[in-house]
Amino acid sequence: MRVAVVGATGAVGTVILDILEERHFPADEIVPFASGRSAGRELRGMTVQPLTEETIQGFDIAIFSAGGSVSGEWAPRFAQAGAVVVDNSSRWRMHDDVPLVVAEVNPGDLEGHRGIVANPNCSTMQMMVVLKPILDEAGIERLVITTMQSVSGTGQKAMDALRAESAAALEGREVELSGVYPHQIAFNVLPQAGSFPEGSDYTDEELKLVNETRKILGQPDIAVSATCTRVPVLIGHSESVNVQTREPLSPERCRELLANAPGVEVVDDPAAGVYPLAIDAAGRDPVYVGRIRRDPSHERALNLFIVADNLRKGAALNAVQLAELLVERDLVHGAPAGAEIA
């Protein structure tokens, strides 16, 4: 089995390589791909390849974390060459013929793929793992979400900017903006994560939470209201989520459900200062949930606080889990003959 990792030198790509090794993925060969300027360099004993019609031949699985434009151009080419693509970008997520899958939530959607499988947005991803047991038990009518997203969600340049701005501020020097964000991120909270599509009051990150949630859960009627913020944290997205269920669900029963849910760890003793923290989630695989409590303004609503490492479960880990499922379920084949994905 040959596995391509496209975008292997980026923040998520390096974590994908880590997780493939950690989980002993059954690959006979892993080939890293990156932009032309990185091609030819050595990476963990492997030579980084450029994307060409010749270099992409002969792969079984291709895991992409290289941005939407690269995925739009090269994912169909890998699929037509016989690989199944697991794509981390937003390029294919809302296509009707592309499954959008969280390993613990809707693995059955992998069946019948047409050569490309999409990985959800990192903020959507961690929330789905927590919401699925609640949906199965009591249904969900409405979600009100506020995210506190770390800078690593923007990429390595944003992490470098946070470090540089923080050092300048602490040393009393003038903070020079990097251009990654419209304002200083150090010691600040930006009420904007993502960009504003023309004519929209909501960012693309907020719209992803709305649309991807409905697709993954198979619930097009769930009402979703989202506000996405960027905070001066290196790794780990946090979310405050208000869940209005269709049937009554007590906090106690909710904790019980989540304690038995795959990929979830309940951390919930707030009086003792025990609750999910971004610094505790960084570098770890589970999605952490705590502050599980009744919404006093609604008899069928609960408040939750959800935290996960956005580079791992939010991106790289789920991509590798999907690759594992494709192998286990004998779904490793590219686009069907004559198929077109556009």
FENZIJO-V890764 format. One record per helix or strand of 3 or more residues. SS is the DSSP state (H for helix, E for strand). FROM is the first residue (numbers start at 0). TO is the last residue. If there is no record, write none. Layout:
BEGIN
((SS,FROM,TO) (SS,FROM,TO))
END
This chain:
BEGIN
((E,1,5) (H,10,21) (E,28,32) (E,60,63) (H,67,79) (E,83,86) (H,106,109) (E,115,117) (H,121,137) (E,139,148) (H,150,152) (H,155,169) (H,203,216) (E,222,230) (E,236,244) (H,250,258) (E,263,265) (H,269,271) (H,277,280) (E,286,293) (E,300,307) (H,311,327))
END
